[in-house]
Amino acid sequence: MERLDLFLNGHSSAVAQSLFSTEARIESIALNYVFLLAIGIGIVAGLRSLTAPAVVAWGAHLSWLNLHGSPLAFMGSTTAVTILSVLAIGELIADKLPMIPKRTAPAPLMARVVTGGLCGACLCAAVGKSLLAGTLLGGIGGIVGAFSATASGDAWICILRISWLRLRRSVCGRSGVIFCFAVTPTILLPASKRIELVSSTCL
């Protein structure tokens, strides 16, 4: 009987250790997943500074993110959802205006860092993790998103410029500038980029 008790106790101890190890591994994976999401929502904020907090606010409002009892619980309020949604729509419209500065200008870049940090903190708060870590990761994601968007926009401008010049030379000739510009998909670009494309290719 003593040997049987020792065997059972040893076996249960091994099972408990295995369960603890598995639980710790799952928690570590979940933690890394949340941190990746914090960086990801920060990148979204770098692309659209007000779209990311609007999405997070809707998530909190619909109880997809549990921010109750945290300092960021206000993000789930009806007021926050309404204001951020209106601002996000306004940002999409204002981005097409030529007087809007670049994402990497000091003021817009700072706004993206702030909103990215806020969103990252909300994601970490929803799972009970460090708000500071979420803020830092979200802010870093905001910087990455802003500069990557600028770089991709410049690359798109270069591709359009080359395609437009080849089309003009091969099909339209110098008299078909208006036609060539019409068939170029510049509607996808902000107004400032479209002006840059016209001024650089119509000479």
Secondary structure, DSSP 8 states (H G I E B T S, - for coil): -HHHHHHHHHHHHHHHHHHHHHHHHHHHHHHHHHHHHHHHHHHHHHH-TTHHHHHHHHHHHTTSS--TTSTTGGGGSHHHHHHHHHHHHHHHHHTTSTTS--TTSHHHHHHHHHHHHHHHHHHHHHTT--HHHHHHHHHHHHHHHHHHHHHHHHHHHHHHHHHHHHHIIIII-GGGHHHHHHHS-GGGS-HHHHHHHHHHH--
